[in-house]
Amino acid sequence: VAGLGNYGLRGTRHSVGMAVLDRLARQLAVSGSWRADRQCCADVALAATHGLDLVLLKPRRLMNLNGLSVASAAEIYNLRPEDIYLVHDDLDKALGQVVIKLGGSARGHNGVRSCISALHSNEMTRLRVGIGRP
């Protein structure tokens, strides 16, 4: 599960993917286990729930380069694109509205575009979190 955003701009609506990952880590009781992983240039926490092993990932790159971290983690943890969930902001959804989408285009989102390019696939599931238009 990758929370897309700009690492240096945490707390902004554009980095809501990272905030969702922080919340998920708290709910899975692994919020104290985040570690900086130099291989994939991301903060990583491992969790297990409902018989699933999860890799939680917050890239330490700018949004346009998030895909490099996601692709590195996919290689390290032997994950296929269809195993990956991307959590990211969506300007076209009302603030707080959440939509799950399987595959498809980036719809103008640079972080998703970066992931599609780095993984050579658009088969990732996306959790689009509405941030509304300014």
C-alpha positions as CSV (number, residue, x, y, z in Angstrom):
1,V,0.0,0.0,0.0
2,A,1.7,3.2,-1.2
3,G,0.7,6.6,0.1
4,L,1.6,9.0,-2.7
5,G,2.6,12.6,-2.0
6,N,5.4,15.1,-1.7
7,Y,7.5,14.0,1.2
8,G,8.7,17.5,2.1
9,L,5.1,18.8,2.0
10,R,3.5,16.4,4.4
11,G,0.2,17.7,5.9
12,T,-1.0,19.3,2.7
13,R,-4.0,18.0,0.8
14,H,-1.8,17.0,-2.1
15,S,0.0,14.6,0.2
16,V,-3.2,13.0,1.7
17,G,-2.0,9.6,0.6
18,M,0.8,9.7,3.2
19,A,-1.7,10.9,5.9
20,V,-3.9,7.9,5.1
21,L,-0.9,5.6,5.5
22,D,-0.1,7.1,8.8
23,R,-3.7,6.5,10.0
24,L,-3.6,2.9,8.6
25,A,-0.3,2.2,10.5
26,R,-1.9,3.4,13.7
27,Q,-5.0,1.2,13.2
28,L,-2.7,-1.8,12.5
29,A,-0.6,-0.9,15.6
30,V,2.6,-0.5,13.5
31,S,3.0,3.3,13.6
32,G,6.1,3.0,15.7
33,S,7.8,0.7,13.2
34,W,8.3,3.0,10.3
35,R,11.9,2.8,9.0
36,A,13.8,4.6,6.3
37,D,14.6,2.2,3.5
38,R,17.4,3.5,1.4
39,Q,17.0,0.8,-1.3
40,C,13.5,2.1,-2.3
41,C,14.0,5.7,-1.0
42,A,10.9,5.4,1.2
43,D,9.6,5.0,4.7
44,V,8.4,1.4,5.2
45,A,6.4,-0.4,7.8
46,L,5.4,-4.0,7.7
47,A,2.0,-5.2,9.0
48,A,-0.3,-8.2,9.0
49,T,-4.1,-8.2,9.1
50,H,-6.8,-10.7,8.2
51,G,-4.2,-13.2,7.0
52,L,-2.5,-10.7,4.7
53,D,1.1,-9.4,4.9
54,L,1.2,-5.7,4.1
55,V,4.1,-3.4,3.1
56,L,3.2,0.2,3.9
57,L,5.2,2.6,1.8
58,K,5.6,6.4,1.9
59,P,8.0,7.5,-0.8
60,R,10.7,10.0,0.2
61,R,10.6,11.6,-3.3
62,L,8.7,14.3,-5.0
63,M,5.2,13.2,-6.3
64,N,6.4,13.1,-9.9
65,L,9.1,10.5,-8.9
66,N,7.0,8.4,-6.4
67,G,6.8,5.5,-9.0
68,L,10.6,4.9,-8.6
69,S,10.1,4.1,-4.9
70,V,7.0,2.0,-5.6
71,A,8.8,0.0,-8.3
72,S,11.8,-0.6,-6.1
73,A,9.7,-1.8,-3.3
74,A,7.7,-4.1,-5.7
75,E,11.0,-5.6,-6.8
76,I,12.3,-6.0,-3.2
77,Y,9.1,-7.6,-1.9
78,N,8.3,-9.6,-5.1
79,L,5.1,-7.8,-5.8
80,R,3.2,-7.6,-9.1
81,P,1.4,-4.4,-10.1
82,E,-2.0,-6.0,-9.3
83,D,-0.7,-6.5,-5.7
84,I,-0.2,-2.8,-5.2
85,Y,-2.7,-0.3,-3.9
86,L,-2.0,3.4,-4.5
87,V,-3.5,5.9,-2.1
88,H,-3.6,9.4,-3.6
89,D,-5.4,12.8,-3.8
90,D,-8.1,13.5,-6.4
91,L,-8.9,17.1,-7.2
92,D,-12.1,16.1,-9.0
93,K,-13.7,14.5,-5.9
94,A,-15.2,16.5,-3.1
95,L,-13.2,16.9,0.1
96,G,-13.2,13.5,1.9
97,Q,-15.0,11.6,-0.8
98,V,-13.2,8.2,-1.3
99,V,-13.4,6.1,-4.5
100,I,-11.7,2.8,-5.3
101,K,-10.6,2.2,-8.9
102,L,-8.9,-0.8,-10.5
103,G,-6.4,0.1,-13.2
104,G,-6.9,2.6,-15.9
105,S,-5.2,5.8,-16.8
106,A,-3.5,8.3,-14.5
107,R,-6.2,10.9,-15.2
108,G,-3.6,13.6,-15.0
109,H,-2.2,12.6,-11.7
110,N,1.6,12.9,-11.8
111,G,2.3,10.4,-9.0
112,V,0.1,7.8,-10.6
113,R,1.6,8.5,-14.0
114,S,5.1,7.9,-12.4
115,C,3.9,4.6,-10.9
116,I,2.5,3.4,-14.2
117,S,5.7,4.3,-16.0
118,A,8.0,2.7,-13.4
119,L,6.0,-0.5,-13.1
120,H,5.2,-0.7,-16.9
121,S,1.6,-1.4,-15.9
122,N,-1.6,0.4,-15.0
123,E,-3.1,-2.6,-13.1
124,M,-2.7,-1.1,-9.6
125,T,-5.8,-0.5,-7.5
126,R,-6.2,3.1,-6.6
127,L,-7.8,4.6,-3.5
128,R,-8.6,8.1,-4.7
129,V,-9.2,10.5,-1.8
130,G,-11.1,13.7,-2.7
131,I,-9.4,17.0,-1.8
132,G,-11.6,19.3,-3.9
133,R,-10.5,22.2,-6.0
134,P,-9.0,25.2,-4.3
